[in-house]
Amino acid sequence: MRYFSQILALCLISVACCCGKPQANTEDTAAAVPTSITLSPDNVSAEAAGGSQQITVTSPARPSFSGLPDWITVKDGVYNKTTYKITVTLIVSENTSYDKRSATLTVSAKGAPDASLSVSQEGKEKEIDPSDINNSAMARTRELGLGWNMGNHFDAYANGVADETAWQGKKATQATFTGIKAKGFTSVRIPVTWLGHIGEAPDYTLDQVWLNRVYEVVGFAENAGLKVIINTHHDEDHGDGHWLDLRGAVNNDEINAKIKEEIAAVWTQIATKFNDKGDFLMFESFNELIFGGEWSSSSNTEKKCNVINEWNQVFVDAVRATKGNNETRWLGVPGYAASPNYLSYVTVPQDPSGKVMLAFHCYDPYNFTIGDAQTEDWGHTGSSFKNGESEINSLFYSIFKDYVAKDIPVYMGEFGCSMRDKTNSKAWAYYLYYLEYVVKAAKTYGFAPFLWDNGASGAGKERHGYIDHGTGNYMGNGEEPVKAMVKAWNTDSSNYTLQSVYDSAPSF
């Protein structure tokens, strides 16, 4: 019995050791005390705008940082005495100079040699003076000059069929374009919708009557000595079932393949029809491609824009394949919604002739130009959009820097502002000021602007009627704003600059 009792006691002790006490968690196991200091990462490269970077330090004791310049701070963390680790936040302030700067921080801890942390920061990017740039992109801008859109004309449609008189009730004439030229415009953009004029797959044959009418009107502009852009305009699907269905193409490869076949077929026929026309004519692939009704892309933006990039390449390939004059004529391509906010997603199509332009539209700020809540004034002397000029400058400079300065030509295919009531002297003055400022800014930063003219007058939030689409005469109060824009583009005096326009802003 005594022997049995001893065995039982030993068993109980064993059970208590194995089951009565929890096993140690490996995460709580004390690490070996380090004999040196390690940093992860051990060097930091910061942008000029500054920012923060987390640094994990392993050391035998809580570390300290020394040698910090005034542009670097370190936010302490919690030191874990079991793992001997601490994560601190390195904060780098903005570098307002053009020079790159660097520093070597010393990290110290009791029981280990000092370690070093290298920090470098880029200098502020030097602004490029547009007047210093005299490349082929700038030359192309000067060729196009100030442009005019024959809006809501050949891009009008009813019951799914494009019709020149569907929204205007007028037909274009030679006088239309003679009048445009006489008023100071040097280019016209003729938006063309092909809805209802495209046959069935696989040929997608274009209606020759419609194609011949577009050809005739391009001839009117040619006779007047104008540069011309034609495109596919309201063919894009904005939730209304049109054939350029970006939503369908993004979500379904088969739909995308079918649309690309139709793009190639349509543009092959357009290009073939106009092959005898000279360099005064350029083609623009699309107008404002969006994902259903989404004017601003909130998700999968890169995927959406990549489909547009594919379509733009199909357009370029189709035109170039028709040979002749089409091998070298200028071609224009937009990005998502033709918005400048998505230009960075645009891949310039491969083109053996190297003659592709990027296109964007500008109606900024929306609630001054065409929104429901149009304000009475705009700019630094008004009460609304007091940073209006600087916002236009920042937008235009970024486009200039990223494209024009790198010899990639750009044009502003649409811009404008809904016409104000001339009897309201304040609203009228700021309206004229906005148009003059935007055109002068476009000239300064190197892209040709095309005024949107939808032939509409009277009430409504989009009153962009300047010149009668049938006669070429001024509509209503169109003369004064047109002359303000022509002045902004054509005046090259050293006394008339973007700054001088800014300084002459209205004051009420």
Secondary structure, DSSP 8 states (H G I E B T S, - for coil): -HHHHHHHHHHHHHHIIIIIS----GGGS-----SS-EEESSEEEE-TT-EEEEEEEE-SS--EEE---TTEEEE----BTTTTEEEEEEEE----SSS-EEEEEEEEETTEEEEEEEEEE--------GGG--SHHHHHHHHH-SEEEETTTTT-EETTEE-TTSSS-----HHHHHHHHHTT--EEEE----TT-B--TTT--B-HHHHHHHHHHHHHHHHTT-EEEEE--TTB-SSS--SB-HHHHHH-HHHHHHHHHHHHHHHHHHHHHTTTS-TTEEEE--S---BTTBSS--S-HHHHHHHHHHHHHHHHHHHHHT-GGGGTS-EEEE-GGG-GGGGGG------TT--EEEEEEE--SHHHHTSTT--S--STTSSS-TTHHHHHHHHHHHHHHHTGGGT--EEEEEE------TTSHHHHHHHHHHHHHHHHHHHHHT-EEEEEE----SSSS-----B-TTT--B-TT-HHHHHHHHHHHH---TT--HHHHHHT----
